[in-house]
Amino acid sequence: MKILINDQPHEFAPAAPLRDALTAIDAKPPFAVALNGVFIPRSEYPARTLTEGDRIEVIRPVTGG
C-alpha cells in the first residue's frame, strides 16, 4: 500500500504499524508524528496501523535564534 511520509511516497505491507514507517525513514528522537493531521502519542506508535493513502508528518523541533 502507498503511504506519504513528509510528502514522499513509500510502500508498506497492508496494516503495517506506524513504527515501521518511522523505521523506514530512520527517524531519531526527538520528533512528533501526525497521522492524517492528528498528532499520535508515542505510546500508540507500535499499535497504530496504517491504511492505503495515509499521510504521515514527522516533525522535528527547531532550535536557534
N, C-alpha and C positions, 0 to 999 in steps of 0.2 A: 504494500500500500504506500501511497505517496503522502509525505508529511513535509511541511515547510518549517524549517528551523532558521530563525532570523532571516526570513525571506529566501532561503536557499533550499531547493528540493532535496529530499532524502527518501530512500526506500527502506521500509521495515516490514517484517512479517506481520500479518493481521494480529491485532490485540497485543502488540508489543508494549511493554511497560515504559513509562516516561523515562525511567532511569536509563533505558537502552539508548534513547535519543540523546541524553546528556553524555553518555559514554561515547557515542558516535562523534560528537564534536569536541571531545576531551575537555569538558567543562571542569574548571577548577574553582573551588570556593575562593572568595565569596561571590555569590550570584543569587539572583531571584529568577523565578520562572513563571511566565504567564502562558496558560494554555487557552487558546481562543479568547484572549483578552481577560482571563480571570487568573489572578495570582494563585498559585498552588503551594501550600505549606510543604516544606522539605520532608516532613514525616509521611506525606502522601506519595512521594515520588515512586517508591517501589510498587505500590498497589494500583496507581493510576494507569489505566490502559489507554492506548491511542487508537483512533479510528481514522479511516481514509479522509484526507483533506484537513486534518487538524493543523493549526498554526501555533507554533511554539516560539516564544520570545525569551531568550536568555539575556538578562540584564545584569551588567556588572556595575559596581559603584565607581564613580569618577571622583578622584581627589585632585587637589591642587588649588591654585588661587590665582 
